[in-house]
Amino acid sequence: MPVVSLKGEAVDLSLVEVLQRAEELSGLFCATPGEGVALLEYLLALCYASETFPSSDEEWAEQEYRLDKVEEWLLLESADDWDLFHPERPLGQNSRLRQQFDEDATGPAQLVIERVGDYVQLFDHHHLEHSAPLPAAAAFRALLTQHHYGLAGRARISGKMLGPKLTNLAAGRLQGRIRVLVQGRTLADTLRLNLYPPADGEPGHFNHSWTGGKYARREFMAKPPGRPITGPADLLSYLGRSVLLEPAPAAEGGPVLVDRVLIGAGELLALDPARDLDDAVLGKMLNGHRKPLWPSPTRALWREAHALYTAATRETTGLFGRLRHLKFPYEGGGPPCVLWAVGLIANKTVAATWTEGHFPYAPSQGQELCDVSRRGSEVAEYVARALERAAYAAWKVAYPNPKPADRKAQMARFDARREFWPAAKEPFMRLLDQTARGGDVDLGLRDYARELRAQAEEFLRNRLDALQQDQKGMLARARAERRFQADMADAKAPAELREERQR
């Protein structure tokens, strides 16, 4: 696992070494947010499997239980159970794919969510045939990420041997929703903060491999109903894909590499929202139904910070219900912990990008963070709407007789929202950090609003500079700037933008 020490040094450590040094490590250092979530969940699954977890919410709030037992348990485990290339029960894989491996396997790019491309079989997938090998450790990290975030679609595998449903890839457990984890000041703190008392005190079984366990796995002749989980160890280590990795012949003393991979359908779970979505932030859809907060291709995750802080102040159960009672020693600079939110944005069967946010949290400032994130979002939204209205004012003058098909492109010429939204993130995050440290909410919001307004005015001027320096161009500029300033002074504008103290 790639990790970072408290001194900022990046290094690769084995599972045992990570657990041995968890108190002196800052955290994981992964190529993508999704890989980071997958590895952290794997460590949490090990904690549950070794029966290292709080027995009650009160014990969780104390945050004093040690993690030594996890390392000791892992050292006593059979080496065969942790063998990535075991002939019968390879770690995290399905050895039943062996009978069709030679016919269907491709290069390891298929394993990496960001490289696989579209899952639809009819598309060109020549890049998957390339056998450029992956280091075994990197392949295993990609494997864990596939289990949790794999996209729905059709697998590049024949179903003639194990069954036709082997080709039907279901969406991974974390696909389509925002996963929230709490990051502490050390990796050990992070693990303790994300462990919770399991239902009935049962941690459940750990999924070493598709074969060899005492629990029966699904078949692939027909789609079965989802199986209920046995506990958090089962949930966090579940095998969302059937995968088989093949090692390339390794040079003497060199690292083990993976050069061929086969992927098919995996397990289907029947999740209990009240038990198995401990971290979920429920959002309301347009039809009024509530579901866990989902990643958006058009809305950056920081703009949803108020949803996380609202959950932290109102929820009475789950992760956010426990956070309010956190007794974390305040030592050094910065907030006691950070809410790390991660999601995968996909265009149907193609992974597009990861979205993530790091939001500071201090239980003593919970209500203040909730207020400042909501009001800060309202200010940003209002300024963005004002920029859109200003662009419309300029467009009406610059293009008096437009064709309807041209309107969007013409409006975009004057719309400064594209520059505004990325620039607004840093002031917003600075506002949250100041609030988490005990800063004055009203003063912080006024400074934040002043900065956003100044940025917006500059971006608008830059857009309007493209206008001709003639009468029509000068009129379009004047109308746009007047429209923006009128919106800033409007009685409906947030008080912070009108530089009035919020009462």
N, C-alpha and C positions, 0 to 999 in steps of 0.2 A: 504493500500500500504506500502511495506517495503521501508524505506528511510534512508538516512544517513545525519546527521547534519554537519555543517561546522567544528565541533569539532571531527568528526569521530565517533559519536555515532549512532548505528543502532536502529531504532524504527519502529513500525507499526502505521500508521496513517490512518484515514478515508480520503475519497476524499476531504471533506470540509477542514479538518485540513491540508492536503497537500497543498491546494491552499492558505490557510491562512498563512502558514509558508514558502511558496516557496522561499522567499528572504533569509531565514536563513537555507535552506537545501542545502547540496552539490549535491544531486541527488538521484536516485532510487537505491535500493540494492536488486537485483533480483537473483533468483536461476540460470537463464540462460540468455544469451544475447537476445534470442528471446522474452522471457517474458518481459525483460526491454524495448524492442522496442514496444511491444504491449501496455504496460502500458503508455509509453510516448505518443504514438499515441492517446490513449484514452484521456489523459489530453489535448492534442492539439485539439481533436474533441470537448471537452467541451469548450475550448476557442472560437472556431469558432461558436458553437451553441449559446453561450452567446454574440456573435458579438464583441468579443475581439480579434482584429487582426489589423495589419497595413493597412491603406487605399492605400498606395503607397510604392514603393521601397525607396523613400526618407524618409518616416516615419519609415520604417523598419531599415534603416541605422542609424537613431538616437537612436534606442533602448531605448526609454524613456517612452513608454506607459505602464501604470500600469495594473496589473492583478486582481485588487480588484473586478472588475465587474463579473468575472467568479464565484468567491465564492458567491457573492450576488445573482447571477442568480440561482446557484445551491440550495441555501437555500430557495429560493422562489418556487422551483419546487415541484410538487406533490409527496408525498412519494410513491404512487402507481407506478409512473413511474420508480422508482429506487428499486423496490422490486424484489429480485432475485427469489423469490418463489411465485410470484403473480399467481393466478390460471388461469387468462386469458391472461395476457401480461407480462410474466416473463422477467426480464432484460436480454437482449442479447440472448434470446432463442425463440423457436418456440413451442407454447403451443399446436399446432395441432398434435404433436407427442404423446399427452396424450392418445389417443385412442388405441395405440399399445404399450404403455410404459411397461405395466406389462408383455407382451409377449416377448419383444425384449431387454429390458434394461439389462445392465451388470454393473460390478463394475466400480468405477471412474477411474481406470487405463486407460481406453479407451480414457479419456479426455486429458491425458498427452502425448504430442507428443513423448517424450523420452521413454515412457513406453509401448506404444500401440503395438509396433512390426509391423509386416507386415499387411497391410490392406487387403491382399488377403484372401477371406473368407475360402478357402480350407485349410489354414494353421492352426496349433494348436494354439488356443488362450485361453487355460485354465486359464492363469494368469488374463485374463480380467473378469473371473467369480468371482474372489475374491472380496468381498465387503468391504475390508479395507477402511474405510471412509477417505475423505479429508476434512480439514477445509473449510468452505464455501468461505472464502477469497482466499484460494489457488485454489479452484475449479474455481472461477471466473477469476483468473489470467490465469489459464490453458485454460479456455474458450476463452478469448481474443486472446491468442497465437494461438489456433486452427483456429479462424476466419481468421487470416492473413497468417499463415504458414502451414496450414493443407496440407497433401500430397494427390495427386491424387490416386484413387483406388476404391475399392468396400466397401461400408459401411456394417456393421453387423446389417442390418435392413431389414425388409420385405417391399416390395413396393406394397403389395396387397391392402392397404387401401388408401394411398395418391397418389400412382402412381409408375410405375416401375423406373422412373428416380430418385426416392428418394435415391436409392442405389448408384448412380453414383457420387462419390466425385471428384469435380474439384480441381486442385491445387490452394492453397491460393494466394492472391494478391502478397505477397512477396516471395512466393516459387520460387526458381530458379534465384533469382537476389540478388544483394547486396543492402541493404538499408543503406543510409548514413544520419546520424543525426549530428547536431552540438551541442556539449556539452559546456556550459558556466561554469562559476565559481560557480554559484548557480543554483538550479532548475528553478528559475524564469528566469534567463538569458537563460537557455537552451530552455525553452518554447518560449521566445521572438525570439530567433535566428531561430527557426524552423517554426514559423508562417510566412505566406506570404500573399500578397494581392490576394484574389481569383479572378478568371475571372468574370468580370462584377460586382464585389463587392458582389456576392452572396455566402454566406457561405454554403448554402444547409441545408438539414434537418438532424437531429441526429437520429440514429437508436436505439431507446430504446428497441424495441421488434419486433418480426416477425408480431405480430398482434397488432391492436389498432391504427396504424398510418394512415395517410391520403393517403399514397402511396401503391398501390397494389403490393403484392409479387408474385413471380413466382408460377406456379403449377408444378406438377411432373409427369403428364401423358406423356409429351414429353419435350425434351430439348428446352428451349426457347432461343432466341438470348440474348446476354448480354444487360442489361439496362444501359443507360448513367447515370452518377452520377449527382446529383444536386449541388454539391460543396464539398469543403474539409471536412466539418463536416460529410457528407454522406460517402465520401471515407474512412475516418479514423475510422469510427464506423460501417462499413458495416458488414453484417452477412454472412461470408463465409461458415458457416455450419448451418444446423438446429440442434439445441441441446436442450435437456431438462434435467434438474437436479432435483433430488429428495432428500429432506433433510431427514436425519435419526432422529429418536426421540432424542431430546437433553436432557441431564441431567439438573436439576435445576441449573441455574446460569452458566452452561457450554457453550462452543462455539457451534455454529450450524455446523453440519457436513453434507457432501454429501456422500451417499453410493451407489447410482445407477444413471446411465447416459445412455442416448440414443442419438445417433448421426446419422444424415443423410445429404443429399446434401443441400447446401445453395444457396445464391444468386450468379448470374453470372453478372459481370460488363463488359461494353464496355468502355475500357479506351482510352482516347485521349492522346497519348504520349507527345504532346506538352503542355498539361494542367495537366495531372494527374501523371506525372513522374518527379516532380519538382527536386528531388534529384539524378536522375539517372546519372551514369557515363557510357557513351557509349563506349563499346569495340568492336573490330572487330573480327568476327569469321573467320575460315579458308576459308569459301566460300565468304568472302568479305563483308557479311552483317554486319550491326552494331546493337547491342542490349545492354541493360543495363548490366554492369559488373556482372558476375555470379560467384558463389562460386565454388572452385575447390577442389577435394579430394587430389590432388597431389601437389598443389601450395599454400603455406601459404599466407594469405591475405596481410601481410606486404610487400610481394614481388610485390604487385600491387599498392603500395603507390604512385608511380609516376603518375598513371592514375588519382588519385584523385587530386593531385597537378596540373597536366596538365589542368584538367577541371577547377580548381580554377583560373588559369591564362588565359585561353582562352575563356571559355564560357561567353556569354553576357546575357543570360537569366537564369531563374531558380535559384536554391540555389547557385550554384557556380558563376553565374553572379552577384548575390547580394553580395556574400562574399567579393569580391574585393573592395567594397565600404564601408565595415564595419568600423564604427567609434567607436571602443571599447576602453574604458579607460584602459591604461596599468598601473595596480596597483599590487604590490606584485610580487612574482616570477612566472615563468612559462609563457607559451604563453596565449594570450587572450582567445583562444578557442581550442577545439579538434574536429577533424573529426572522428566520431565513425561509423565504417562500420561493418555491421552484415549480415551474410548469413547462411542458413541451407544447409548442405551437406547431400544428401540422395542417397541411392542406390535403384533406382526405387521407390518402395513403402515403403521403410524402412528408417526412419531418422537415420543417422549415427552420425553426430556431428555438433555442431555450430562452425562457424568460425567468428572471429571478429578481428578488429584492431583499435587502438586509435592513431591518427596521429595529432601531434600538428600543429596549423595553426596560423599565424599572417599575416594580409594583407600586412604589410610593407615588409615582407620577402617572399611574394608569389613566385616570380621568383626564388629566391635562393633555396627555398624548392623544387620547381619543378626540378631545375638543380641537386641538391644534391641527391634527391631521384632517379632520373634517373641514374646518374653516380654511385651512391651507389649500385643500382640493377645490373648495368653492371659489376661492380667489383665482386660482389658475384656470379653472373652467370659464369663469366670467371674462378674464382677460383674453382667452382664446376665442370666445364668442365675439368679443369686441373687435378682434383682429379680422375675423370673418366678415363682420358687418362693414368694417372699413374697406376691405377688399371689394365688397359688393358695391359700395359707394363709388370707388374708383372705376370699377368695371362699367357701371351705368353711364358714366361720362365718356370713358375711353372707347366704348363700343356701343354707340347709340342704336345701331341696327344689326344686332348679332344674329347669326344662325343658331338655332337651338342646339345643334350638335357641337358647336364650337364653344358653348358657354363654359363648360368645365375647364377646358384648357386655358381659356382667357381669364377666368377667375383665379386660377392657380398662379397666374403671373403676379398677382398682387397679394396673394394670401400668405402671410408670414407665419402661419401656425406650424409649418414644417420645421422652421428654425426655432420657434418658441418652445415647443414641448420638450425637446432634448435639453435645451438650456435651462428650463424650469426645474429639472430634477435636482441639480446640485443645491440651489437655495432651499428647496423643500426638505432634502435630507439634512441639511445644516440646521434647519428649524427644528426637526425632530430630535437631533442630537442635543441641541441646546435645551430643549424641553426635558428630555430624559435626565439631563444633568441638574435640573431644578431651575432652569431659566424662566424669566417672566413671560407668560404666554402672550399677553396683549402687546408688549413691546416687541417680542420676537415676530409676531404676525405683522405688525406695522412695518418693520424693517424688511421682512420678506416680501410684502405687497409692494413696497417702494421699489425693491430690486426687480421684481417681475414686471412692474409697469415700465421702468426704465429700459429693460431688455426689449419689451414689446415695442416701445416707441422707436428704438433703434432698428429693430428688424423691419418694422413697417416703413421707416424712411428708406432703408436699403432697397426694399421692394419697389417703392414709388420712384426711386432714382431711374428706373427703366423707362419712365414716361418721357415723351418728347417735351422739349422746353418751349412749347408753343402755348397758345391760349387754352386749347383743350386739355393739354397735359397739365398745365398749372391749375386749371379748374378741378381736374380729377384728383390731383394731389391735395388741394385745399379741402375738397369734399371728404376725402378719406380721413385726413388728419382731424377735421372738425368732428366727423362721426365718432372717431376713436375717443377724442377728448370729451365729447358729450356723454359717451357711455361711461367713462371713468368718473364723471361728476354726477351721474344719474342717481336719483334717490334709491333705485333698486340695486345699485352697485354695493358690494360688500363694504362695510364701514372702513375697513383697513385701506381700501383703495382711495377712499375719500379723505384719508388721513384723519378720521375721527376715532376717538377712543371707544372701543366696543364696551357697551354697558350691559 
